Amino acid sequence: MKLFVIFIIEKLKSLLKLRTVFFIPKDVCIGENLIVDNALDKSVKLNHVAYNILSLLDGNNTLDNIASLLVEKYEVSKQVLERDINIIVNNLQEKNLVERKVIGNKVLAFLFNLIIGQYLYKKRYSIPKSKIATFLLLFYIVVKKLFIMWIAIIIPICFFTSNFSLNFNSEIYYAIGCYFTFIFSIIIGFVLHEWIHIVVTQVQNKEVHGYILAKRFTVSIVKLNTESSIMSILLGPLVPSILGFVLIFISLIMQNLMIFLLGVGFVINIINLLPFAKDGNGILEKILMKKMMKGAIK
């Protein structure tokens, strides 16, 4: 199935005259011996061949272009060189040190990257110094990731409202408003969750490193160089959950369905505190580690 999907995507790119190119992310620097990830304060050693390959990853060259440019420099066949280039680039992509995108006709490339590319290719974003800017960036990334969902929701609603408008009344429009409020609350709750992870870590540590990674259908924080504390892990899902319970309480007093749905969207974050979730598992590990350390000291 995966090979079939790749085949279809490659055919689509060929039909639209688009090509995949590779580039070095903003926070990554290349030296003759090292590739340095400034966001994580880490580095990976490079040999001379890898350096020459990476120096050509400028967002305009495909892997085939790079092989053609280097084949005269090394006494190997183009096929062998292409294999080595693929190994090096794929290895660095796994470490989020190399990214790729589709270029060609500007409009077609934009649509391809938005509708298909963002679910195939990873993209990293630097964490802004401003806390407000960080929140807005997270919101933008999440809303962008949900592009397909927006299409699936908005098109049917537009179709029914335009074709059956005579049968619609205020109650139907109120129901649509409640639905969008619920979706909006889930998005804001998730953004608030991840934002709190970052902010608490920034408050607890004078110097932190990391970046936001958009990968397929997920958005996550690639770890800050300091280990997350229990407080940082706990407050992420806890704060929006508490806010959600407060909104639900208010909605019951005011008898307002929209506020109730807003609260439910926030409360959903409490699932992340369960042991099978990433945050819940992290908290459990830290508690068990502390108990083990106390036992060892005794």
Number of C-alpha atoms within 10 A of each C-alpha: 6 6 8 9 10 12 12 11 15 15 13 13 19 11 9 14 13 19 17 18 19 21 19 22 17 13 16 18 14 16 12 15 14 17 21 18 21 14 20 18 14 13 16 13 12 17 10 10 14 18 17 14 18 23 14 20 20 12 16 16 17 19 20 15 13 19 23 14 14 18 16 11 8 10 9 11 11 17 12 12 20 18 12 16 20 15 12 16 20 15 13 17 17 11 11 18 23 22 21 20 21 23 20 15 12 11 9 16 21 16 12 20 16 15 16 14 19 19 16 15 16 20 19 22 18 16 19 13 9 10 15 10 12 20 20 15 19 24 18 12 17 19 16 16 21 15 14 12 11 12 11 11 12 10 11 11 13 12 11 12 15 11 10 10 11 8 9 12 9 8 9 12 12 13 13 13 12 18 15 16 19 21 14 17 23 22 19 20 27 23 24 21 23 22 21 23 20 26 17 17 21 18 11 14 13 7 11 18 19 21 19 22 18 23 16 15 11 13 20 13 17 16 16 19 15 15 11 19 15 15 13 22 25 19 19 27 27 20 18 27 24 17 17 26 17 15 20 24 15 15 18 12 9 11 12 12 15 19 22 23 24 27 28 21 23 31 25 17 22 18 16 20 21 13 14 12 13 14 21 18 16 19 22 17 14 14 13 12 12 12 12 12 11 10 9 8 7 6
